[in-house]
């Protein structure tokens, strides 16, 4: 697994990673600058058998402030998460996206789209 960070002119960033077959994948944004989460996508290579993806805010204020932002549907081939509001993150906050293993021969790909504030 290799995290790819694509910077679009310094204003927008896309963080991506892809799992090996039948392996859990966690993609985390770096804690570096204030960001705003735009959306998250998770795609499985075939119909998976999995419990549903999760999107979590790991707060720089400490674990007592960590928050589950979204849970995807079980066995979903594609999941897209759009925040309900304007979710701005401090420079020490991290977004974690967890994609469970999808089954024999099935890979997952995660992308997190952010705006630099």
ABEGO torsion letter per residue (X at the ends): XBBBBBBBGGABBBBBBBBBBGBBBBBBBBBABBBBBABBBBBBABBBBBAEBBBBBBBAAEAAABBBABBBBBGBABBBBBBABBBBBBAABBBBBBBBBAEBGBBBBBBBBBBBX
